[in-house]
Amino acid sequence: MRTVETNNLKKLFATRFKSARLTSGFSLQDLADAMGNQLSRQALHRYDKGEVIPDSKTINLLAKALNISPSYFFRETKVKIEIPEYIEYHKLEHY
């Protein structure tokens, strides 16, 4: 059971990390460069693919470089879409 939880956490971290990285416009190498090469492109690639979860110090470095909260990496994204029961349509008038 522990392995399943760890794998889910790795997958969640990877998804959120990649989302934050791409939203910020960074390639893996760009992010490594922006962090002063404190982390290699290869290490970032492992996070991006969900192979490993970084330690708390590294999570804080990543969050700072990506301008997000460290908790962002572990929050699931939920989108709620509501469909109205009634939509009123109006005929467009031609001028």
C-alpha positions, 0 to 999 in steps of 0.5 A, a space after each residue: 500500500 505504501 508503494 501505491 501512495 508513494 507512486 501517486 505522490 510522485 505522479 502528482 508532484 511531477 504533474 504539478 512541477 511540469 505545469 508550473 515549469 511550462 506556465 513559467 516558460 522554462 525548459 528544463 535547461 532554462 530552469 537549471 540556468 535560472 537556479 544558478 545550476 544548483 540543480 542539473 537539467 538531469 535532476 529536473 528531468 527526473 522530477 518532471 518524469 515523476 521518478 523521484 520527489 525532491 527533498 524539502 530544501 529542493 522543493 523550496 528552491 524550485 518554488 522560489 525559482 517558479 514563483 509559487 508556493 511549495 504547497 502548489 506541488 502537492 495540491 490536486 487541481 480540481 475544476 468545477 464546471 456547472 452547466 446551467 439548466 436553462 439557457 435563453 437564446 436570442 435571435 440576432 438582428 441583422 442591420 
